[in-house]
Amino acid sequence: MNILLVDDDPVTRKVMGINLKKWGHTVIEADNGQTAWDHIQANPVQMVITDWMMPIMDGIALCQNIRNGRFAHYIYLIVVSALDSKPDVVHGLQAGIDDYLIKPVDMDMLKARIAIGNRIIGLEQNLVGQFDTIQKNYFQTIRMIAQLIEVFDEELGGHCRRVGRMALKMAKRHNNIDKSDWPIVEAAGLLHDIGLIGLPKKILVKHETEMTGDEKHLYRTHPVQGEIILKKMEFLLPVSRLVRHHHEQINGKGYPDGLQGDDIPLLARIISACSIYDSLVHKWKIPSEDMPERLRLMAGYRIEHALIEHLLAMHKESIESEKNTSFQQVKVENLREGMILAKSIRRNNGALIIPRKTELNGFTIEKLRRFIQIASIQDQVFIYKSANEDNMTQSL
């Protein structure tokens, strides 16, 4: 293990350090809590063995800093002290330490306590590994479902990918959304229109105001259909609830439940706002300079004022990104997952294949290779050299 040994007494550090190295550990030494804290913030440490009474920063303050810090893995803390009263020991445990040894330290006892800490660290690493596997399977399932949407309708698939990416970006900048909710809002944005699978294509190309009564009724079932599809998988229950509510409106005139204001989950309101924005840009081709006015007309009606401001800020950033981001031509055979298209890809007859700003994955790259084989597209596409857009939770 990497063990940080902290004590202002050089003799104590030397004796303990010799034994720790003899037992097979890597030892880093510090003579006070502040030096130790500076080291921990820059270097990985698995265990800290620290004296209590030290200058500049004592051992208890160091342990409190570690427990209040955000580290990727658990750091096991052992305090060594001449203070042996019950209140002292309790105070140390309340500061977040894992073990407490009284000076002078018995080396056999220290070795046994380190072994206990090593077992606990191993258990934590095993749990992290299992969680990573579960998370990987979660994201792979969502990718697979998203590809089904793309197979059904390429433009709908592009819309869902962009909404997922944008919803994540908005969630990250929103003060009232916890980091743990980021994957949920991203997945819900990516899958929000899954209930449209199976609807006639002639309905999908229309605005709701252009639909007949039957068409509008059928279209308005898609949030509920999406919820039904997703909630069959228990781990997607939080996502399914957001999918159900992504067509609710602040004024209560949305569907399917007619929720209004704060009764609509915040994450669902974010997905709705991002979906509306993306439709204005890509489906209804609203000019960039007209977007602020169109969005403000929806404030307090379809979208709450605070989210309108987020959309306007992100719209401005998008314009700046367009100006500053350069692109290059890349042969289809050299495409890699994660690349983002700088220009839409169309067949030689003009039909859209993949829209601009799509993040390429294995499915889309293979599709382009098939089109090359039948000579339907050119063998080079335009790719952003550096994408300023967020990739999906580094995951999806």
Backbone torsions as a table, in degrees:
resi	resn	phi	psi	omega
1	MET	NA	155.7	169.7
2	ASN	-87.1	112.4	-177.0
3	ILE	-115.1	128.4	174.7
4	LEU	-96.5	118.4	-178.0
5	LEU	-103.6	121.2	-172.9
6	VAL	-123.5	117.9	177.9
7	ASP	-163.6	138.8	-179.8
8	ASP	-82.2	-5.8	178.2
9	ASP	-95.5	111.6	-176.4
10	PRO	-63.3	-31.1	179.1
11	VAL	-66.7	-44.9	178.2
12	THR	-61.0	-43.5	179.6
13	ARG	-61.5	-40.8	-177.2
14	LYS	-65.7	-47.6	-178.3
15	VAL	-62.2	-48.9	-178.9
16	MET	-67.2	-37.9	-179.7
17	GLY	-62.4	-42.0	178.6
18	ILE	-59.2	-44.8	-179.1
19	ASN	-67.7	-41.8	-179.9
20	LEU	-61.4	-42.4	179.4
21	LYS	-67.8	-37.3	178.0
22	LYS	-61.9	-32.6	179.6
23	TRP	-82.6	2.7	173.2
24	GLY	96.1	13.7	-178.0
25	HIS	-98.7	153.7	171.4
26	THR	-88.1	127.5	-173.0
27	VAL	-117.4	130.4	172.0
28	ILE	-117.1	135.8	-175.8
29	GLU	-111.1	147.8	174.1
30	ALA	-143.7	145.7	-175.5
31	ASP	-99.6	1.9	173.7
32	ASN	-161.1	166.9	-175.1
33	GLY	-65.2	-34.2	-178.4
34	GLN	-67.0	-44.8	177.1
35	THR	-60.7	-41.6	178.6
36	ALA	-62.8	-44.2	-178.8
37	TRP	-63.0	-41.1	177.5
38	ASP	-61.0	-40.1	-179.4
39	HIS	-67.2	-44.4	-176.5
40	ILE	-61.2	-35.8	-178.4
41	GLN	-70.3	-19.0	-176.6
42	ALA	-111.0	-14.1	-173.8
43	ASN	-137.6	145.3	179.3
44	PRO	-71.1	131.4	178.4
45	VAL	-134.1	136.2	179.6
46	GLN	-96.4	-31.5	-177.0
47	MET	-144.2	144.5	174.9
48	VAL	-122.2	127.1	172.4
49	ILE	-114.1	114.8	-172.0
50	THR	-132.8	144.2	169.3
51	ASP	-70.4	158.2	177.9
52	TRP	-84.8	-59.6	-172.7
53	MET	-85.4	108.1	179.2
54	MET	-144.9	157.3	176.9
55	PRO	-75.4	165.2	176.0
56	ILE	69.9	-62.9	174.4
57	MET	-143.1	122.7	-178.3
58	ASP	-80.4	174.9	-174.9
59	GLY	-65.1	-36.7	-179.4
60	ILE	-68.0	-41.7	177.5
61	ALA	-62.4	-38.8	177.1
62	LEU	-61.3	-46.8	-179.6
63	CYS	-63.0	-39.5	177.9
64	GLN	-63.4	-40.9	177.1
65	ASN	-61.1	-42.6	-179.2
66	ILE	-63.9	-44.5	-179.0
67	ARG	-67.4	-30.1	178.8
68	ASN	-85.0	-10.8	179.8
69	GLY	-80.5	167.4	179.2
70	ARG	-112.5	98.4	-179.7
71	PHE	-112.8	151.6	-176.5
72	ALA	-64.4	-32.0	-177.7
73	HIS	-132.7	160.6	-178.3
74	TYR	-69.0	139.1	175.8
75	ILE	-110.8	120.6	-177.9
76	TYR	-82.7	132.1	-172.8
77	LEU	-118.3	125.6	174.2
78	ILE	-121.1	125.4	176.3
79	VAL	-102.7	134.0	176.9
80	VAL	-114.4	126.9	-174.2
81	SER	-154.2	152.4	172.4
82	ALA	-81.1	-12.2	178.4
83	LEU	-76.3	114.3	-171.5
84	ASP	-121.2	10.3	178.9
85	SER	-75.9	157.3	179.3
86	LYS	-57.9	-44.8	178.3
87	PRO	-59.5	-36.1	179.0
88	ASP	-65.5	-45.4	-180.0
89	VAL	-63.1	-44.9	179.2
90	VAL	-61.3	-42.8	179.0
91	HIS	-59.5	-41.7	178.1
92	GLY	-63.4	-44.2	179.7
93	LEU	-64.3	-37.2	178.5
94	GLN	-67.6	-23.0	178.5
95	ALA	-77.7	-6.8	176.1
96	GLY	104.6	11.0	179.0
97	ILE	-75.6	160.8	-179.2
98	ASP	-99.8	-26.4	-177.4
99	ASP	-153.0	158.3	-174.2
100	TYR	-139.8	122.2	179.3
101	LEU	-118.8	141.9	-178.9
102	ILE	-95.0	134.8	174.4
103	LYS	-75.0	148.9	-4.7
104	PRO	-72.5	141.8	-173.3
105	VAL	-79.8	129.1	172.2
106	ASP	-80.4	122.3	-173.8
107	MET	-64.9	-35.3	176.8
108	ASP	-65.3	-38.8	176.8
109	MET	-65.0	-42.7	178.9
110	LEU	-61.3	-43.2	-180.0
111	LYS	-60.1	-42.3	-179.8
112	ALA	-65.8	-41.4	179.8
113	ARG	-66.4	-37.9	176.9
114	ILE	-63.1	-39.3	178.9
115	ALA	-61.7	-39.5	176.6
116	ILE	-61.1	-47.0	179.0
117	GLY	-60.8	-38.5	179.8
118	ASN	-63.6	-39.3	177.8
119	ARG	-64.2	-42.3	-179.9
120	ILE	-65.1	-42.4	177.5
121	ILE	-61.6	-40.3	178.3
122	GLY	-63.2	-41.2	177.2
123	LEU	-61.9	-42.4	179.7
124	GLU	-63.3	-41.7	178.8
125	GLN	-64.5	-37.3	177.8
126	ASN	-65.1	-42.1	178.0
127	LEU	-63.9	-40.9	177.9
128	VAL	-61.8	-41.6	178.6
129	GLY	-62.7	-42.1	178.3
130	GLN	-64.7	-40.9	178.7
131	PHE	-63.0	-41.4	179.2
132	ASP	-61.3	-38.7	178.7
133	THR	-65.8	-44.8	178.2
134	ILE	-60.8	-43.7	-179.9
135	GLN	-63.6	-40.6	178.9
136	LYS	-61.6	-44.6	178.8
137	ASN	-63.7	-36.9	177.9
138	TYR	-60.4	-49.3	-177.6
139	PHE	-68.3	-36.2	178.4
140	GLN	-64.2	-38.5	177.9
141	THR	-64.0	-43.4	-179.7
142	ILE	-64.7	-41.4	176.9
143	ARG	-58.3	-43.5	-178.1
144	MET	-62.4	-44.2	179.3
145	ILE	-64.3	-40.5	179.6
146	ALA	-62.6	-36.6	178.9
147	GLN	-67.2	-31.8	175.8
148	LEU	-62.8	-39.6	177.3
149	ILE	-62.2	-42.0	-178.8
150	GLU	-67.3	-37.4	177.3
151	VAL	-63.0	-39.8	179.2
152	PHE	-66.1	-45.5	-178.4
153	ASP	-155.1	116.5	-175.1
154	GLU	-62.9	-42.2	-178.6
155	GLU	-68.2	-38.7	176.6
156	LEU	-63.5	-41.0	177.5
157	GLY	-61.5	-41.4	177.5
158	GLY	-63.5	-41.2	178.0
159	HIS	-60.2	-46.3	-178.1
160	CYS	-64.9	-40.3	178.5
161	ARG	-62.7	-43.7	-178.6
162	ARG	-66.7	-40.1	179.5
163	VAL	-64.5	-42.1	177.8
164	GLY	-59.7	-44.7	-179.6
165	ARG	-65.5	-42.7	-178.0
166	MET	-71.4	-37.7	178.7
167	ALA	-63.1	-40.2	176.6
168	LEU	-62.1	-44.3	-179.1
169	LYS	-62.0	-42.0	179.7
170	MET	-68.7	-38.9	179.5
171	ALA	-61.9	-37.4	-179.0
172	LYS	-66.8	-28.8	-178.2
173	ARG	-95.7	-2.7	-178.8
174	HIS	-89.6	129.1	-174.6
175	ASN	-68.5	-23.1	-173.2
176	ASN	-99.2	15.9	-178.5
177	ILE	-118.2	123.2	-179.6
178	ASP	-74.3	149.5	-179.0
179	LYS	-57.1	-31.8	-179.2
180	SER	-65.6	-18.8	179.7
181	ASP	-88.0	-9.1	-177.6
182	TRP	-58.5	-48.4	179.8
183	PRO	-63.0	-30.7	-178.7
184	ILE	-69.1	-47.6	-178.1
185	VAL	-68.3	-34.3	178.3
186	GLU	-66.4	-46.1	179.2
187	ALA	-63.1	-41.4	179.7
188	ALA	-65.2	-38.6	176.3
189	GLY	-64.3	-40.3	-179.8
190	LEU	-65.7	-32.8	-174.1
191	LEU	-110.0	10.4	-169.6
192	HIS	-62.0	-28.5	-178.2
193	ASP	-105.6	22.4	-179.2
194	ILE	-62.4	-26.0	178.9
195	GLY	-67.7	-10.6	177.7
196	LEU	-80.5	-13.0	178.7
197	ILE	-60.3	128.4	180.0
198	GLY	100.1	-16.6	176.9
199	LEU	-73.2	147.6	177.8
200	PRO	-57.2	138.7	-178.5
201	LYS	-60.0	-29.7	-177.9
202	LYS	-64.7	-24.5	177.3
203	ILE	-77.7	-39.3	-174.8
204	LEU	-64.1	-27.7	-177.0
205	VAL	-85.6	-5.3	-176.4
206	LYS	-96.0	154.7	166.2
207	HIS	-81.6	153.7	-178.5
208	GLU	-57.1	-34.4	-179.3
209	THR	-67.9	-16.4	-179.3
210	GLU	-95.0	-6.2	-175.2
211	MET	-83.4	149.6	171.8
212	THR	-73.4	171.7	-179.0
213	GLY	-57.5	-47.0	-179.9
214	ASP	-66.4	-40.5	179.5
215	GLU	-63.5	-42.6	-179.5
216	LYS	-64.9	-41.2	178.6
217	HIS	-61.5	-44.2	-179.2
218	LEU	-65.0	-43.7	-179.4
219	TYR	-61.5	-41.0	-175.1
220	ARG	-73.7	-3.9	174.7
221	THR	-84.6	-10.6	-169.4
222	HIS	-67.6	-30.4	175.1
223	PRO	-63.8	-39.7	179.1
224	VAL	-70.0	-41.0	178.1
225	GLN	-62.1	-39.3	177.4
226	GLY	-62.7	-42.4	177.6
227	GLU	-61.6	-43.5	-178.6
228	ILE	-61.3	-42.6	-179.6
229	ILE	-63.3	-46.6	-171.5
230	LEU	-78.7	-34.7	-175.1
231	LYS	-73.3	-6.7	173.8
232	LYS	-66.0	-22.9	174.9
233	MET	-101.8	113.6	-171.6
234	GLU	-56.9	-36.9	-177.0
235	PHE	-71.3	-10.0	177.6
236	LEU	-103.3	10.0	179.6
237	LEU	-56.7	-46.8	178.5
238	PRO	-60.7	-35.0	178.9
239	VAL	-69.7	-41.4	-177.0
240	SER	-62.2	-35.9	-179.6
241	ARG	-66.5	-37.9	178.0
242	LEU	-69.1	-38.7	177.2
243	VAL	-60.0	-40.8	179.2
244	ARG	-59.6	-35.4	-170.8
245	HIS	-102.4	11.3	-173.8
246	HIS	-76.3	-4.6	174.6
247	HIS	-110.9	10.6	172.9
248	GLU	-71.9	154.7	-179.5
249	GLN	-123.1	152.4	-178.7
250	ILE	-57.2	-34.8	-177.8
251	ASN	-83.8	3.0	176.8
252	GLY	84.1	6.5	-177.0
253	LYS	-101.7	17.2	176.3
254	GLY	-89.2	-164.2	-177.7
255	TYR	-148.5	159.4	12.5
256	PRO	-91.8	-10.5	-170.5
257	ASP	-109.5	-1.6	179.0
258	GLY	63.7	29.6	177.5
259	LEU	-68.6	156.3	178.0
260	GLN	-141.1	158.5	175.8
261	GLY	52.8	-135.3	-176.5
262	ASP	-72.1	-7.6	174.7
263	ASP	-68.1	-21.3	175.7
264	ILE	-82.8	126.6	179.4
265	PRO	-53.7	138.4	-177.4
266	LEU	-56.5	-41.9	-179.3
267	LEU	-64.3	-35.0	176.7
268	ALA	-68.4	-36.0	178.2
269	ARG	-65.5	-36.2	178.1
270	ILE	-66.8	-44.4	179.2
271	ILE	-62.2	-42.4	178.3
272	SER	-59.9	-46.4	-179.2
273	ALA	-61.9	-43.0	-179.1
274	CYS	-68.7	-37.2	178.4
275	SER	-65.3	-43.4	178.8
276	ILE	-62.0	-46.8	-179.2
277	TYR	-59.8	-47.1	-177.7
278	ASP	-63.7	-36.9	177.4
279	SER	-65.6	-39.5	177.8
280	LEU	-61.7	-39.5	-177.3
281	VAL	-76.0	-49.4	-167.9
282	HIS	-99.0	-30.7	-178.3
283	LYS	-93.1	-43.5	-176.0
284	TRP	-101.7	-0.3	171.3
285	LYS	52.8	42.4	177.7
286	ILE	-67.4	128.1	179.2
287	PRO	-57.7	145.9	-176.3
288	SER	-56.9	-39.2	-177.5
289	GLU	-71.0	-20.2	179.7
290	ASP	-90.3	-9.7	-173.1
291	MET	-62.1	-44.4	-179.8
292	PRO	-56.0	-43.0	-179.6
293	GLU	-65.9	-41.6	-179.5
294	ARG	-64.3	-39.3	-179.9
295	LEU	-68.7	-42.1	-178.1
296	ARG	-65.4	-27.1	176.7
297	LEU	-65.6	-21.5	-178.5
298	MET	-93.5	-6.5	-176.6
299	ALA	-62.8	126.5	179.7
300	GLY	76.8	-1.5	-178.6
301	TYR	-112.7	-62.6	175.6
302	ARG	-105.0	-30.7	-175.9
303	ILE	-130.7	139.0	179.9
304	GLU	-69.7	154.9	-174.5
305	HIS	-57.1	-42.5	-176.2
306	ALA	-61.8	-40.1	-179.9
307	LEU	-73.2	-30.7	174.1
308	ILE	-58.9	-43.8	-179.5
309	GLU	-63.9	-38.9	176.3
310	HIS	-63.3	-42.9	179.1
311	LEU	-61.8	-43.0	-179.8
312	LEU	-63.5	-41.5	178.8
313	ALA	-65.1	-42.2	179.6
314	MET	-68.8	-33.7	176.8
315	HIS	-63.9	-43.1	178.6
316	LYS	-63.4	-42.5	178.4
317	GLU	-62.6	-37.5	179.2
318	SER	-63.6	-40.9	178.8
319	ILE	-63.1	-45.4	179.3
320	GLU	-63.6	-38.8	179.0
321	SER	-63.3	-40.2	178.1
322	GLU	-60.0	-38.4	-177.7
323	LYS	-71.6	-36.3	-171.0
324	ASN	-95.6	-15.1	-175.4
325	THR	-93.0	126.5	178.4
326	SER	-99.7	164.6	-179.5
327	PHE	-136.7	168.7	-178.9
328	GLN	-142.1	159.7	175.8
329	GLN	-86.9	135.8	179.9
330	VAL	-131.9	135.6	175.9
331	LYS	-66.4	143.5	-178.4
332	VAL	-56.6	-35.8	-178.2
333	GLU	-67.6	-16.4	-179.4
334	ASN	-103.2	6.4	-179.1
335	LEU	-69.2	148.6	177.8
336	ARG	-131.7	153.8	177.0
337	GLU	-60.0	140.6	-179.7
338	GLY	98.5	-19.7	174.9
339	MET	-65.2	149.9	-178.3
340	ILE	-120.4	129.6	-177.5
341	LEU	-67.4	133.0	176.6
342	ALA	-91.8	-19.9	177.3
343	LYS	-138.4	146.9	178.6
344	SER	-62.8	148.8	176.9
345	ILE	-104.0	126.7	-178.2
346	ARG	-126.9	154.6	173.7
347	ARG	-68.0	167.4	178.6
348	ASN	-61.6	-23.0	177.9
349	ASN	-87.8	2.2	177.5
350	GLY	98.1	-10.1	-178.4
351	ALA	-67.5	136.2	-178.4
352	LEU	-71.4	133.3	175.4
353	ILE	-105.7	-55.7	178.3
354	ILE	-139.0	127.2	-177.6
355	PRO	-74.5	158.8	175.7
356	ARG	-58.2	148.7	179.0
357	LYS	75.0	11.1	174.4
358	THR	-76.3	133.4	174.2
359	GLU	-84.3	121.4	-174.6
360	LEU	-73.3	142.0	172.7
361	ASN	-130.8	-177.9	-177.3
362	GLY	-58.4	-38.1	-178.7
363	PHE	-64.9	-49.3	-176.9
364	THR	-67.4	-36.3	179.1
365	ILE	-65.6	-43.0	178.5
366	GLU	-64.2	-36.3	178.4
367	LYS	-63.0	-42.5	178.8
368	LEU	-63.4	-38.2	178.8
369	ARG	-64.3	-35.8	176.9
370	ARG	-66.6	-39.0	177.9
371	PHE	-65.0	-34.4	175.9
372	ILE	-62.7	-41.4	-177.5
373	GLN	-61.7	-33.1	179.6
374	ILE	-98.7	13.9	174.9
375	ALA	57.3	37.8	179.3
376	SER	-93.1	-16.6	179.2
377	ILE	-139.6	165.8	174.7
378	GLN	-71.0	160.6	-175.9
379	ASP	-89.1	8.3	176.6
380	GLN	-130.2	143.9	178.6
381	VAL	-130.0	163.9	-179.3
382	PHE	-95.6	127.2	-177.2
383	ILE	-125.3	138.5	175.3
384	TYR	-63.9	134.1	176.1
385	LYS	-67.1	-41.2	177.4
386	SER	-139.6	118.9	-177.1
387	ALA	-90.2	123.4	177.2
388	ASN	-88.4	-1.3	179.6
389	GLU	-85.1	149.3	178.1
390	ASP	-69.1	134.2	169.1
391	ASN	-79.9	163.0	-170.8
392	MET	-70.6	105.4	175.7
393	THR	38.5	29.1	-167.3
394	GLN	44.2	39.8	-168.7
395	SER	-152.7	-57.5	-168.5
396	LEU	-74.9	NA	NA
